[in-house]
Structures are given as structure tokens and as C-alpha cells.
Amino acid sequence: MDSKAARHTYAAAGVSIDVAAKAKALIGKQAKTTHRPEVLGGVGFFGGLFELKGYKQPVLVSSVDGVGTKLKVAVALGKHDTIGIDLVNHCVNDIFACGAEPLFFLDYIAMGKLMPEPVAAIATGLAQACREVGCALIGGETAEMPGIYSGQDYDLVGFIIGVVEKEKIIRGKTIEAGDAVVGLPSSGLHTNGYSLVRKIFGLDQLDKHYPELGRTLGEELLEPHRCYYNQLKPLLSSVRGMAHITGGGLVDNVPRVLPDGLAVHLDKKSWTVPPIFKLIQDRGNVDPDEMFRVFNMGIGMAIICTPDNVSGLTGQLSGARVIGEVVRPVGDKKVIIE
């Protein structure tokens, strides 16, 4: 071997094992605050261990998701402590749509160059959201990938496992024509539609204060995705179906819980659409139908129940209101918004 030949190292190739170890230690510290008695061992083993107990006929429910290009807003503002909240709450809402209790969560963070401070902020948000719903953060992956991600860009993905008793699964099978659709308010865009928002506004207006929002555009766009688990869990016996309103909006998500031969008729005057959506529509000259396909338009979760259960739900769920009813379809549309 030529003694004068350059000696290559992983660090010189853009990957620092020492920095990765520091980042993982920061995540592990936060993860420990979320652990439940069923967690066997801490973060760092080759697999997360969770002992399932206390169920008669447990059905595991899983979901994996990301927060999309909302990450671009977090990077532009240098604010990373809420993006983990978005991720956990999105995943919890998804599995909760069938009545599942969240058990444990794993995250995947990939950067071009690992930065311990943003990683620590992300982990803080992940752990906070997990603690609020009793979900254990038991592991994940932190990847340094130069050549794939550039600058300060990164990706964040979450994987969740929950459980529900087989006889208590909520799948919408008992939904009938005449049932009511109750909407729970969103906290804003949640985690969908950010590519369109960036196309309309760019990233140079994030610090601009908009009177109709009462804050800057950036503050509005980073408002965390609302979680519905804690407030809805005690009321599941009154629920026939639930739809988490994410990408595709009310138009694409509500039909996912409807039995064949049924549709919903929604009255868009029955709830107040938050100002951010009108701002987006006006500035981008976006067609109303497109708005309802891309954004949640102020409804983060749609609940379907019998008319007899409406008052019980709206009386105990903050901001809940009847936004429509289940009907027999006329034509091909499963969601009619008028």
C-alpha cells in the first residue's frame, strides 16, 4: 500500500459516528420520560420490547406517516420543537379512528449532516406528545445521509402501534342513513397542504404579520396538529364511525368509514372556517372545490353517530358541532358539500 495515499474516513465522507451517538443519547433521554410498565428495557437495543397484556382479544393497529413539507417551514424558521408533536398526534389520530389505544411509537430522523440541537428539539416534541396520550417512545433511527439531504433539510417519519379489543373496533359498519356527522375543529392546516401554501406564499413571508391571523404566517403554519384521543376516548360508545381529516380533506376521508350505498351531505355554513384557509384561497386564487380536497378546512375529525347521541357528544367535546348527515347517494358523489 502506498504510504502517501490518502486515508479515507467516514467522517471525511460526511458521516460522524460521534455526532450520531450524541444525537441518539439526546433522543434516549427524552424517550425514557414516556415509558410505561410494559416497556422492557430502554432505547438502544436492536429492537424495542413491549409486553402486551390486559386484553382478551387484542387487535394490533399500526400506522406510519410523516409531516410532509411542513418541515420546510420549521427549517426556515429554525423552530423544531413542535414538528415532533405534529408527527405523533397525526399517527395517534389515524389509529384512533378505529378506536385503538396508542401503545408505542418509533421515529425516523434523516439529515444530510446531523445537528444535535434540532434533533434534541424534535425529540422534545415527540416525547411531549407521547406522554400526553400515554404512548411509549421506544426506539427509532437517526440517519446521517450526505448527498441525499442538503443544507439543513431533514425528513421525519413516525411509526405507531396501538391496540383495540376485537369486539370494540370502530369500522363504520353500523352507520345508517339519517345518522349525524359531528365535526371537531382543527387547529389549522395540521400536516397537509404545505406544498401548495409554499407555492402561493414562498418562505419569505413567514415573518409577516397578518391581522386576520392575529400573528405571523409562520406562527400560524407551525401550529401543532391537534390530537383528539384524550377528549374522545371516554365517549367511544356513542360513536359509529370516525374519519381523521388529513390529505384529501373531507371529500376523500369521510367515505373511508361509510358502508356501501351511503354518502354524507355537509353544510359548510354549519362551521366557521379558520381565517388561514380564506387567506390561502384569496392569495392563491384557489378554487373552492380544490380547497376542500387539499385542506381540512377547519374540521380535523368527523364523527358519525345516531341523532340520539348528538347532544351527548356536542355537550362534552369543545367546539364540536353538527356539520351534516348521512344520506342515500344521488349520483357518484360520496360527499356533498353545499
DAPE-V801857 format. One record per helix or strand of 2 or more residues. SS is the DSSP state (H for helix, E for strand). FROM is the first residue (numbers start at 1). LEN is the number of residues. If there is no record, write none. Layout:
BEGIN
SS|FROM|LEN ; SS|FROM|LEN
END
This chain:
BEGIN
H|17|16 ; E|58|9 ; H|70|8 ; H|83|14 ; E|101|11 ; H|116|18 ; E|136|9 ; E|154|12 ; H|166|3 ; E|180|6 ; H|194|8 ; E|209|2 ; E|215|2 ; H|217|5 ; H|229|5 ; H|236|3 ; E|241|4 ; H|249|9 ; E|263|4 ; H|275|10 ; H|288|7 ; E|299|7 ; H|307|10 ; E|321|7 ; E|335|3
END
